[in-house]
Amino acid sequence: MEGATATKSEFEADVSAVLPFGEERNHVSSTLFLPDGEPQAVLVCWPGGSYDRRYWCFDAVPGYDFAAHATARGVAVLAADHLGVGASSKPAEVDAVNFVTMSAAADEFVRQLRERFPDRRVVGVGHSLGGALTVATQALHSSYDRIASLGMTHGAKGSVTHGVGDGSEARQAALEQAPTFLEDWDAGYATGYRVPNHDWLYRPDTPAEVVAADDETAAAWPRQSYVDGLTVGYSAELAARVECPVFLCFGDHDIPDRPRDDVSFYEQSHDIRMLVLENAAHCHNFATTRTVLWDRLCAWAVEAD
């Protein structure tokens, strides 16, 4: 089914009006993949840290293209670049490009998207740091009908100092840790390290050609987004405000030791699905079991309320 024809086009939204950057023009860019016929739902897919939209339409090696897989199942996919990432605008005031401004831009992007698909369910999907931003967008703006957060834990992360006290201490710990994830922190829009992190991004049976091609997609991100994502307790407070249905996925060799514990963070949602994907590390789309996740996610996106 993955070989079924999909219509591909660019979708761009001017988000300047909702951002605190004066007369500066800013936009969010995406690639829209439409199935043959009316889509059953629209998935707005956001990449994780060090990735751009290519994570969702990876065609360097056959069989790893989520967008092709989803459109073959009747679901539209927007592979989107966050504000400050990929082909989307990079505001001059880089340290103001954080969860608040990035989620405001995403919300305006979705608002304009709904004008094109007024009668379709719109589902926010985010991987890793993109999952945290999807949660933030929903918590702050209620942009989506449903959200899926894949590989993003709101619990403690081994790379971040444990036992921090108040919010200021948690923020300081994140400020100290974030530069260790990025090759060029001083650039403001900084590229994340890939090769040193292969062990937790992929399982040993991910083909070498896939890993090599994926390394070529490394993209710069606004550095403050890493600080927000690493601040203990920040994303958890946002998750507690989400009321819509939620789909969670972690690999069985992913970041959290106890992935099922993340369900407890979504205190206001009454419909939470959890998948622990077998033989998967953090980058689920490159696991040998990836289509299990893809099929579950597409089915959940279109199921009746």
Contacts in CASP RR format, 6 or more apart in sequence:
PFRMAT RR
TARGET T0000
AUTHOR 0000-0000-0000
METHOD contacts of the structure
MODEL  1
MEGATATKSEFEADVSAVLPFGEERNHVSSTLFLPDGEPQAVLVCWPGGS
YDRRYWCFDAVPGYDFAAHATARGVAVLAADHLGVGASSKPAEVDAVNFV
TMSAAADEFVRQLRERFPDRRVVGVGHSLGGALTVATQALHSSYDRIASL
GMTHGAKGSVTHGVGDGSEARQAALEQAPTFLEDWDAGYATGYRVPNHDW
LYRPDTPAEVVAADDETAAAWPRQSYVDGLTVGYSAELAARVECPVFLCF
GDHDIPDRPRDDVSFYEQSHDIRMLVLENAAHCHNFATTRTVLWDRLCAW
AVEAD
1 69 0 8 1.000
1 72 0 8 1.000
1 73 0 8 1.000
2 63 0 8 1.000
2 65 0 8 1.000
2 68 0 8 1.000
2 69 0 8 1.000
2 72 0 8 1.000
3 68 0 8 1.000
3 72 0 8 1.000
4 35 0 8 1.000
4 36 0 8 1.000
4 68 0 8 1.000
4 71 0 8 1.000
4 72 0 8 1.000
5 36 0 8 1.000
6 33 0 8 1.000
6 34 0 8 1.000
6 35 0 8 1.000
6 36 0 8 1.000
6 67 0 8 1.000
6 68 0 8 1.000
6 71 0 8 1.000
6 72 0 8 1.000
7 33 0 8 1.000
7 34 0 8 1.000
8 31 0 8 1.000
8 32 0 8 1.000
8 33 0 8 1.000
8 34 0 8 1.000
9 31 0 8 1.000
9 32 0 8 1.000
9 34 0 8 1.000
10 29 0 8 1.000
10 30 0 8 1.000
10 31 0 8 1.000
10 32 0 8 1.000
11 29 0 8 1.000
11 30 0 8 1.000
11 31 0 8 1.000
11 32 0 8 1.000
11 78 0 8 1.000
11 113 0 8 1.000
11 116 0 8 1.000
12 27 0 8 1.000
12 28 0 8 1.000
12 29 0 8 1.000
12 30 0 8 1.000
13 27 0 8 1.000
13 28 0 8 1.000
13 108 0 8 1.000
13 109 0 8 1.000
13 112 0 8 1.000
13 113 0 8 1.000
14 25 0 8 1.000
14 26 0 8 1.000
14 27 0 8 1.000
15 26 0 8 1.000
15 27 0 8 1.000
15 28 0 8 1.000
15 83 0 8 1.000
15 89 0 8 1.000
15 104 0 8 1.000
15 105 0 8 1.000
15 108 0 8 1.000
15 109 0 8 1.000
16 22 0 8 1.000
16 24 0 8 1.000
16 25 0 8 1.000
16 26 0 8 1.000
16 27 0 8 1.000
17 108 0 8 1.000
18 104 0 8 1.000
18 105 0 8 1.000
18 107 0 8 1.000
18 108 0 8 1.000
19 26 0 8 1.000
19 83 0 8 1.000
19 91 0 8 1.000
19 101 0 8 1.000
19 104 0 8 1.000
19 105 0 8 1.000
20 96 0 8 1.000
20 101 0 8 1.000
21 91 0 8 1.000
21 92 0 8 1.000
21 93 0 8 1.000
21 96 0 8 1.000
24 91 0 8 1.000
24 92 0 8 1.000
25 89 0 8 1.000
26 83 0 8 1.000
26 88 0 8 1.000
26 89 0 8 1.000
26 91 0 8 1.000
26 105 0 8 1.000
27 88 0 8 1.000
27 89 0 8 1.000
28 80 0 8 1.000
28 81 0 8 1.000
28 82 0 8 1.000
28 83 0 8 1.000
28 88 0 8 1.000
28 89 0 8 1.000
28 105 0 8 1.000
28 106 0 8 1.000
28 108 0 8 1.000
28 109 0 8 1.000
29 53 0 8 1.000
29 80 0 8 1.000
29 81 0 8 1.000
29 86 0 8 1.000
29 87 0 8 1.000
29 88 0 8 1.000
30 44 0 8 1.000
30 53 0 8 1.000
30 78 0 8 1.000
30 79 0 8 1.000
30 80 0 8 1.000
30 81 0 8 1.000
30 109 0 8 1.000
31 53 0 8 1.000
31 57 0 8 1.000
31 67 0 8 1.000
31 78 0 8 1.000
31 79 0 8 1.000
32 76 0 8 1.000
32 77 0 8 1.000
32 78 0 8 1.000
33 57 0 8 1.000
33 67 0 8 1.000
33 68 0 8 1.000
33 70 0 8 1.000
33 71 0 8 1.000
33 76 0 8 1.000
33 77 0 8 1.000
33 78 0 8 1.000
33 79 0 8 1.000
34 71 0 8 1.000
34 76 0 8 1.000
35 71 0 8 1.000
35 72 0 8 1.000
35 73 0 8 1.000
35 74 0 8 1.000
35 75 0 8 1.000
35 76 0 8 1.000
36 71 0 8 1.000
36 74 0 8 1.000
37 74 0 8 1.000
39 74 0 8 1.000
39 75 0 8 1.000
39 76 0 8 1.000
39 117 0 8 1.000
39 120 0 8 1.000
40 74 0 8 1.000
40 75 0 8 1.000
40 120 0 8 1.000
40 121 0 8 1.000
40 301 0 8 1.000
40 302 0 8 1.000
41 75 0 8 1.000
41 76 0 8 1.000
41 120 0 8 1.000
41 121 0 8 1.000
41 122 0 8 1.000
41 123 0 8 1.000
41 301 0 8 1.000
41 302 0 8 1.000
42 75 0 8 1.000
42 76 0 8 1.000
42 77 0 8 1.000
42 78 0 8 1.000
42 113 0 8 1.000
42 117 0 8 1.000
42 120 0 8 1.000
42 121 0 8 1.000
42 122 0 8 1.000
42 123 0 8 1.000
43 70 0 8 1.000
43 75 0 8 1.000
43 76 0 8 1.000
43 77 0 8 1.000
43 78 0 8 1.000
43 123 0 8 1.000
43 124 0 8 1.000
43 125 0 8 1.000
43 297 0 8 1.000
43 301 0 8 1.000
44 78 0 8 1.000
44 80 0 8 1.000
44 106 0 8 1.000
44 109 0 8 1.000
44 110 0 8 1.000
44 113 0 8 1.000
44 122 0 8 1.000
44 123 0 8 1.000
44 124 0 8 1.000
44 125 0 8 1.000
44 144 0 8 1.000
45 53 0 8 1.000
45 56 0 8 1.000
45 66 0 8 1.000
45 67 0 8 1.000
45 77 0 8 1.000
45 78 0 8 1.000
45 79 0 8 1.000
45 80 0 8 1.000
45 124 0 8 1.000
45 125 0 8 1.000
45 126 0 8 1.000
45 127 0 8 1.000
46 80 0 8 1.000
46 82 0 8 1.000
46 106 0 8 1.000
46 124 0 8 1.000
46 125 0 8 1.000
46 126 0 8 1.000
46 127 0 8 1.000
46 130 0 8 1.000
46 131 0 8 1.000
46 133 0 8 1.000
46 134 0 8 1.000
47 53 0 8 1.000
47 54 0 8 1.000
47 55 0 8 1.000
47 56 0 8 1.000
47 81 0 8 1.000
47 82 0 8 1.000
47 85 0 8 1.000
47 126 0 8 1.000
47 127 0 8 1.000
47 130 0 8 1.000
47 219 0 8 1.000
48 55 0 8 1.000
48 126 0 8 1.000
48 127 0 8 1.000
48 128 0 8 1.000
48 129 0 8 1.000
48 130 0 8 1.000
48 131 0 8 1.000
49 128 0 8 1.000
49 129 0 8 1.000
49 130 0 8 1.000
49 192 0 8 1.000
49 219 0 8 1.000
49 221 0 8 1.000
49 225 0 8 1.000
49 226 0 8 1.000
50 191 0 8 1.000
50 192 0 8 1.000
50 193 0 8 1.000
50 194 0 8 1.000
50 218 0 8 1.000
50 219 0 8 1.000
50 221 0 8 1.000
51 127 0 8 1.000
51 128 0 8 1.000
51 217 0 8 1.000
51 218 0 8 1.000
51 219 0 8 1.000
52 81 0 8 1.000
52 85 0 8 1.000
52 86 0 8 1.000
52 87 0 8 1.000
52 217 0 8 1.000
52 219 0 8 1.000
53 79 0 8 1.000
53 80 0 8 1.000
53 81 0 8 1.000
53 86 0 8 1.000
53 87 0 8 1.000
54 79 0 8 1.000
54 217 0 8 1.000
55 79 0 8 1.000
55 127 0 8 1.000
55 217 0 8 1.000
55 283 0 8 1.000
55 285 0 8 1.000
56 66 0 8 1.000
56 67 0 8 1.000
56 77 0 8 1.000
56 79 0 8 1.000
56 285 0 8 1.000
57 65 0 8 1.000
57 66 0 8 1.000
57 67 0 8 1.000
57 68 0 8 1.000
57 77 0 8 1.000
57 79 0 8 1.000
58 64 0 8 1.000
58 65 0 8 1.000
58 66 0 8 1.000
58 213 0 8 1.000
58 214 0 8 1.000
58 217 0 8 1.000
58 285 0 8 1.000
58 286 0 8 1.000
59 65 0 8 1.000
59 68 0 8 1.000
60 210 0 8 1.000
60 213 0 8 1.000
60 214 0 8 1.000
60 216 0 8 1.000
61 207 0 8 1.000
61 209 0 8 1.000
61 210 0 8 1.000
61 213 0 8 1.000
63 69 0 8 1.000
64 210 0 8 1.000
64 285 0 8 1.000
64 286 0 8 1.000
64 290 0 8 1.000
66 77 0 8 1.000
66 285 0 8 1.000
66 290 0 8 1.000
66 294 0 8 1.000
67 77 0 8 1.000
67 79 0 8 1.000
69 291 0 8 1.000
69 294 0 8 1.000
69 298 0 8 1.000
70 76 0 8 1.000
70 77 0 8 1.000
70 294 0 8 1.000
70 297 0 8 1.000
70 298 0 8 1.000
71 77 0 8 1.000
73 295 0 8 1.000
73 298 0 8 1.000
74 298 0 8 1.000
74 302 0 8 1.000
75 298 0 8 1.000
75 301 0 8 1.000
75 302 0 8 1.000
76 117 0 8 1.000
76 120 0 8 1.000
78 113 0 8 1.000
80 88 0 8 1.000
80 106 0 8 1.000
80 109 0 8 1.000
81 87 0 8 1.000
81 88 0 8 1.000
82 88 0 8 1.000
82 102 0 8 1.000
82 105 0 8 1.000
82 106 0 8 1.000
82 130 0 8 1.000
82 133 0 8 1.000
82 221 0 8 1.000
82 225 0 8 1.000
83 89 0 8 1.000
83 91 0 8 1.000
83 97 0 8 1.000
83 101 0 8 1.000
83 102 0 8 1.000
83 105 0 8 1.000
83 106 0 8 1.000
83 222 0 8 1.000
84 90 0 8 1.000
84 91 0 8 1.000
84 97 0 8 1.000
84 102 0 8 1.000
84 189 0 8 1.000
84 221 0 8 1.000
84 222 0 8 1.000
85 219 0 8 1.000
85 220 0 8 1.000
85 221 0 8 1.000
85 222 0 8 1.000
86 219 0 8 1.000
86 220 0 8 1.000
88 105 0 8 1.000
90 97 0 8 1.000
90 189 0 8 1.000
90 222 0 8 1.000
91 97 0 8 1.000
91 101 0 8 1.000
94 188 0 8 1.000
94 189 0 8 1.000
94 222 0 8 1.000
94 223 0 8 1.000
94 224 0 8 1.000
95 188 0 8 1.000
95 222 0 8 1.000
95 223 0 8 1.000
95 224 0 8 1.000
96 224 0 8 1.000
97 222 0 8 1.000
97 224 0 8 1.000
97 225 0 8 1.000
98 222 0 8 1.000
98 224 0 8 1.000
98 225 0 8 1.000
98 227 0 8 1.000
98 228 0 8 1.000
99 132 0 8 1.000
99 133 0 8 1.000
99 136 0 8 1.000
99 225 0 8 1.000
99 228 0 8 1.000
99 229 0 8 1.000
99 234 0 8 1.000
99 238 0 8 1.000
100 136 0 8 1.000
100 140 0 8 1.000
102 133 0 8 1.000
102 136 0 8 1.000
102 222 0 8 1.000
102 225 0 8 1.000
103 133 0 8 1.000
103 136 0 8 1.000
103 137 0 8 1.000
103 140 0 8 1.000
103 141 0 8 1.000
104 140 0 8 1.000
104 141 0 8 1.000
106 133 0 8 1.000
106 134 0 8 1.000
106 137 0 8 1.000
106 141 0 8 1.000
106 143 0 8 1.000
107 137 0 8 1.000
107 140 0 8 1.000
107 141 0 8 1.000
107 143 0 8 1.000
110 122 0 8 1.000
110 124 0 8 1.000
110 137 0 8 1.000
110 143 0 8 1.000
110 144 0 8 1.000
111 143 0 8 1.000
113 122 0 8 1.000
114 122 0 8 1.000
121 145 0 8 1.000
121 146 0 8 1.000
121 301 0 8 1.000
121 302 0 8 1.000
122 143 0 8 1.000
122 144 0 8 1.000
122 145 0 8 1.000
123 144 0 8 1.000
123 145 0 8 1.000
123 146 0 8 1.000
123 147 0 8 1.000
123 148 0 8 1.000
123 301 0 8 1.000
124 134 0 8 1.000
124 137 0 8 1.000
124 138 0 8 1.000
124 143 0 8 1.000
124 144 0 8 1.000
124 146 0 8 1.000
124 147 0 8 1.000
124 148 0 8 1.000
125 131 0 8 1.000
125 134 0 8 1.000
125 147 0 8 1.000
125 148 0 8 1.000
125 150 0 8 1.000
125 297 0 8 1.000
126 133 0 8 1.000
126 134 0 8 1.000
126 147 0 8 1.000
126 148 0 8 1.000
126 149 0 8 1.000
126 150 0 8 1.000
126 152 0 8 1.000
127 150 0 8 1.000
127 151 0 8 1.000
127 152 0 8 1.000
127 283 0 8 1.000
127 284 0 8 1.000
127 285 0 8 1.000
128 150 0 8 1.000
128 151 0 8 1.000
128 152 0 8 1.000
128 282 0 8 1.000
129 152 0 8 1.000
129 221 0 8 1.000
129 225 0 8 1.000
129 226 0 8 1.000
129 229 0 8 1.000
130 152 0 8 1.000
131 149 0 8 1.000
131 150 0 8 1.000
131 151 0 8 1.000
131 152 0 8 1.000
132 149 0 8 1.000
132 152 0 8 1.000
132 154 0 8 1.000
132 228 0 8 1.000
132 229 0 8 1.000
132 235 0 8 1.000
132 238 0 8 1.000
133 225 0 8 1.000
134 144 0 8 1.000
134 147 0 8 1.000
134 148 0 8 1.000
134 149 0 8 1.000
135 147 0 8 1.000
135 149 0 8 1.000
135 152 0 8 1.000
135 154 0 8 1.000
135 235 0 8 1.000
135 238 0 8 1.000
135 239 0 8 1.000
135 242 0 8 1.000
136 235 0 8 1.000
136 238 0 8 1.000
137 143 0 8 1.000
137 144 0 8 1.000
138 144 0 8 1.000
138 147 0 8 1.000
138 242 0 8 1.000
138 244 0 8 1.000
139 238 0 8 1.000
139 239 0 8 1.000
139 241 0 8 1.000
139 242 0 8 1.000
140 238 0 8 1.000
142 243 0 8 1.000
142 244 0 8 1.000
144 244 0 8 1.000
145 244 0 8 1.000
145 245 0 8 1.000
146 244 0 8 1.000
146 245 0 8 1.000
146 246 0 8 1.000
146 247 0 8 1.000
146 300 0 8 1.000
146 301 0 8 1.000
147 242 0 8 1.000
147 244 0 8 1.000
147 245 0 8 1.000
147 246 0 8 1.000
147 247 0 8 1.000
148 246 0 8 1.000
148 247 0 8 1.000
148 248 0 8 1.000
148 249 0 8 1.000
148 297 0 8 1.000
148 300 0 8 1.000
148 301 0 8 1.000
149 246 0 8 1.000
149 247 0 8 1.000
149 248 0 8 1.000
149 249 0 8 1.000
150 248 0 8 1.000
150 249 0 8 1.000
150 250 0 8 1.000
150 284 0 8 1.000
150 293 0 8 1.000
151 248 0 8 1.000
151 249 0 8 1.000
151 250 0 8 1.000
151 251 0 8 1.000
151 254 0 8 1.000
151 255 0 8 1.000
151 282 0 8 1.000
151 284 0 8 1.000
152 235 0 8 1.000
153 250 0 8 1.000
153 255 0 8 1.000
153 256 0 8 1.000
153 259 0 8 1.000
153 262 0 8 1.000
154 233 0 8 1.000
154 235 0 8 1.000
154 236 0 8 1.000
154 239 0 8 1.000
154 262 0 8 1.000
154 265 0 8 1.000
155 232 0 8 1.000
155 233 0 8 1.000
155 236 0 8 1.000
155 256 0 8 1.000
155 261 0 8 1.000
155 262 0 8 1.000
155 265 0 8 1.000
156 162 0 8 1.000
156 232 0 8 1.000
157 230 0 8 1.000
157 232 0 8 1.000
157 255 0 8 1.000
157 256 0 8 1.000
158 255 0 8 1.000
159 177 0 8 1.000
159 180 0 8 1.000
159 181 0 8 1.000
159 230 0 8 1.000
160 173 0 8 1.000
160 174 0 8 1.000
160 177 0 8 1.000
160 230 0 8 1.000
160 232 0 8 1.000
161 173 0 8 1.000
161 176 0 8 1.000
161 177 0 8 1.000
162 232 0 8 1.000
163 232 0 8 1.000
164 170 0 8 1.000
164 172 0 8 1.000
164 173 0 8 1.000
164 232 0 8 1.000
167 231 0 8 1.000
170 231 0 8 1.000
170 232 0 8 1.000
170 233 0 8 1.000
170 234 0 8 1.000
171 227 0 8 1.000
171 231 0 8 1.000
173 230 0 8 1.000
173 231 0 8 1.000
173 232 0 8 1.000
174 226 0 8 1.000
174 227 0 8 1.000
174 228 0 8 1.000
174 229 0 8 1.000
174 230 0 8 1.000
174 231 0 8 1.000
174 232 0 8 1.000
175 227 0 8 1.000
177 230 0 8 1.000
178 185 0 8 1.000
178 223 0 8 1.000
178 226 0 8 1.000
178 227 0 8 1.000
178 230 0 8 1.000
179 185 0 8 1.000
179 223 0 8 1.000
181 192 0 8 1.000
181 193 0 8 1.000
181 226 0 8 1.000
181 230 0 8 1.000
182 190 0 8 1.000
182 191 0 8 1.000
182 192 0 8 1.000
182 193 0 8 1.000
182 221 0 8 1.000
182 223 0 8 1.000
182 226 0 8 1.000
183 190 0 8 1.000
183 191 0 8 1.000
183 192 0 8 1.000
183 193 0 8 1.000
184 190 0 8 1.000
184 191 0 8 1.000
184 220 0 8 1.000
185 223 0 8 1.000
187 220 0 8 1.000
188 222 0 8 1.000
188 223 0 8 1.000
189 220 0 8 1.000
189 221 0 8 1.000
189 222 0 8 1.000
189 223 0 8 1.000
190 220 0 8 1.000
190 221 0 8 1.000
190 223 0 8 1.000
191 218 0 8 1.000
191 219 0 8 1.000
191 220 0 8 1.000
191 221 0 8 1.000
192 218 0 8 1.000
192 220 0 8 1.000
192 221 0 8 1.000
194 201 0 8 1.000
194 214 0 8 1.000
194 215 0 8 1.000
194 218 0 8 1.000
195 215 0 8 1.000
198 211 0 8 1.000
199 281 0 8 1.000
200 253 0 8 1.000
200 254 0 8 1.000
200 255 0 8 1.000
200 281 0 8 1.000
200 282 0 8 1.000
201 281 0 8 1.000
201 282 0 8 1.000
201 283 0 8 1.000
201 286 0 8 1.000
202 210 0 8 1.000
202 211 0 8 1.000
202 281 0 8 1.000
202 283 0 8 1.000
202 286 0 8 1.000
202 287 0 8 1.000
203 253 0 8 1.000
203 279 0 8 1.000
203 280 0 8 1.000
203 281 0 8 1.000
203 287 0 8 1.000
203 288 0 8 1.000
205 279 0 8 1.000
205 288 0 8 1.000
206 281 0 8 1.000
206 286 0 8 1.000
206 287 0 8 1.000
206 288 0 8 1.000
210 286 0 8 1.000
211 286 0 8 1.000
214 283 0 8 1.000
214 286 0 8 1.000
228 234 0 8 1.000
228 235 0 8 1.000
229 235 0 8 1.000
236 265 0 8 1.000
239 265 0 8 1.000
239 266 0 8 1.000
239 267 0 8 1.000
240 265 0 8 1.000
240 266 0 8 1.000
240 267 0 8 1.000
240 268 0 8 1.000
241 268 0 8 1.000
242 266 0 8 1.000
242 268 0 8 1.000
242 269 0 8 1.000
243 268 0 8 1.000
243 269 0 8 1.000
244 269 0 8 1.000
244 271 0 8 1.000
245 269 0 8 1.000
245 271 0 8 1.000
245 272 0 8 1.000
245 273 0 8 1.000
245 305 0 8 1.000
246 266 0 8 1.000
246 269 0 8 1.000
246 271 0 8 1.000
246 272 0 8 1.000
246 273 0 8 1.000
247 272 0 8 1.000
247 273 0 8 1.000
247 275 0 8 1.000
247 296 0 8 1.000
247 297 0 8 1.000
247 300 0 8 1.000
248 259 0 8 1.000
248 262 0 8 1.000
248 263 0 8 1.000
248 272 0 8 1.000
248 273 0 8 1.000
248 274 0 8 1.000
248 275 0 8 1.000
249 274 0 8 1.000
249 275 0 8 1.000
249 276 0 8 1.000
249 277 0 8 1.000
249 284 0 8 1.000
249 293 0 8 1.000
249 296 0 8 1.000
249 297 0 8 1.000
250 256 0 8 1.000
250 259 0 8 1.000
250 262 0 8 1.000
250 275 0 8 1.000
250 276 0 8 1.000
250 277 0 8 1.000
251 259 0 8 1.000
251 276 0 8 1.000
251 277 0 8 1.000
251 278 0 8 1.000
251 280 0 8 1.000
251 281 0 8 1.000
251 282 0 8 1.000
251 284 0 8 1.000
251 287 0 8 1.000
252 276 0 8 1.000
252 277 0 8 1.000
252 278 0 8 1.000
252 279 0 8 1.000
252 280 0 8 1.000
253 279 0 8 1.000
253 280 0 8 1.000
253 281 0 8 1.000
254 280 0 8 1.000
254 281 0 8 1.000
254 282 0 8 1.000
255 282 0 8 1.000
256 262 0 8 1.000
259 274 0 8 1.000
259 276 0 8 1.000
260 274 0 8 1.000
260 276 0 8 1.000
262 274 0 8 1.000
263 272 0 8 1.000
263 274 0 8 1.000
266 272 0 8 1.000
273 296 0 8 1.000
273 300 0 8 1.000
275 292 0 8 1.000
275 293 0 8 1.000
275 296 0 8 1.000
277 284 0 8 1.000
277 287 0 8 1.000
277 289 0 8 1.000
277 290 0 8 1.000
277 292 0 8 1.000
277 293 0 8 1.000
278 289 0 8 1.000
278 292 0 8 1.000
279 287 0 8 1.000
279 288 0 8 1.000
279 289 0 8 1.000
280 287 0 8 1.000
280 289 0 8 1.000
280 290 0 8 1.000
280 293 0 8 1.000
281 287 0 8 1.000
284 290 0 8 1.000
284 293 0 8 1.000
287 293 0 8 1.000
END
